[in-house]
Amino acid sequence: MKIFRWVLALILAAFFIIMGGQKLGAPSPVFQYMAVQSGIGLFEPGVRIATGLAEISAALLILLPRTRMYGALLALAVLLGALVFHLSPWLGINAPVAFSDACNAAQSCDYADPASYVKSPMLFAMAVSFFLASLGLLFVEKQAKTFD
């Protein structure tokens, strides 16, 4: 069971470091799309950067056995937020995963134009999968603490 807990923790930490790191870099099509759809400009870059920092924080907490449960809880909160937005009219299950080639080639891009984005249900599937994995980590860590 101890090996399973470590493997699950390492997979989740790697996922959150990669996803969080992406959000701290260049503008994201997901957050740009939500900003346009909702009319709330704070999504890009404010919410994007805050989400990235929360994801990296969750990864670091998950890596340390003493704080792993807190990391799993933070991961669940971040992923629950992602799922709520995926199920909202602002984002949807088929979400933007990249800017279109035409948008990348242009000097400027009309972010309000749906043709500016490449969409896929991949991000929604990842959010569901890693939400369940975080829930699983929380469960096995709680079980391990009960039997310690």
Secondary structure, 3 states (H helix, E strand, C coil): CHHHHHHHHHHHHHHHHHHHHHHCCCCCHHHHHHHHHHCCHHHCCHHHHHHHHHHHHHHHHHHCHHHHHHHHHHHHHHHHHHHHHHCCCCCCCCEEEEECHHHHHCCCCCCCCHHHEEEECHHHHHHHHHHHHHHHHHHHHHHHHHHC
